[in-house]
Amino acid sequence: MSQQFTPNNPLPQEAKVPPKMAVFPPEVEAEIERHLAKYPVKRSAILPLMFIVQRERGGYLDPPGVAYLADRLGVRITDIWEVATFYSMINTEPVGRYHFQICRTLSCKILGAGKITEQCTKRLGIKPGETNDDGTFSLSEVECLGSCGTAPMMQIGFDYYENLTTEKVDELIEKCKSGELSNGVR
């Protein structure tokens, strides 16, 4: 059952509003309420709520999920998209079960991120920005993940894998394929 989104803080100009808003079961609503209770200003809960909505909407923030967040937080749709498109851990398009996000900034670049990306591309059969045909793997290059002292590194879901070598990448891929490795999504 979907609800219609009606902006409570409309823009002075027309904005594209999705026709439907996401709906969540009571246990997810309770989790959202627990987060909202932590913040005196509802808008401050935007990131933790984005993670919940992303998890519940299949691994990415879709337009009905964005409409839900805007309504729940009392902000405009564009406010949600501004935050969602800034952070690499918020996906605005579908991604694979295992989303390999390789840091490409200075420390990682100097210490071999290019080789890590090449190995992932070779082993997964996809380039950065792609998802394989069965939806198991996505590959992205992202800006600094804040682990410069352990470069090169990558993130799968929310889990960090550091001091990478091509051999370690092969091990991670095999663990993903066998189901031994969590996809890092909480």
C-alpha positions, 0 to 999 in steps of 0.5 A: 500500500503506497501513500501519495507524497505531498510536500510540506515545504514546497519549492517556489517552482515546480519540482518533480515529485514521485507519484508514490511514497515508500511504506515500511513495516512497523519494525522498520518504522520503530527503528526510524523512530529510535533514530529520530529520538536521538536528534533535537532537529529531525533533519539531523537524522538524514544519514542514518535514515538514508541507510535504513531506507537504502537497506529496505529498498533493495540497496539503493535510495529510489524516488519513493524512498526519497519521498518518504524521507522528505516527508518524514523529515519535513524537508524538500525532495531536493534536500534529500537528493543533495545529501544522497549524491554527496556521499559514496555510501548512499547509492542512487542507482541499483548496485550488486549484492557486493559493491566494491568501492575502491578508493582512488585518491592520492594515498591509495593511487600512489600505493596501487589503487590502479592495480586493485581496480584492474584486478577487480575489473579482470576478475569480475568482468565489469568496469567501474560504474558497472554491475555484473549480469546476475547482480552479484557484483558492482564496482566503483571508484570513489573519493577518499574513504579516510584510511590513507595509512592503510592504502590501497583500500576498498569498502564492500558495503560498510566494511573496509579492506585495507593494505590490499594486494591483487592476491587479497582481492582474489581472496575477497572475491572468492569469499563473496562467491562462496557466500563466506563474506558478508556484503557489509550492509547493516 
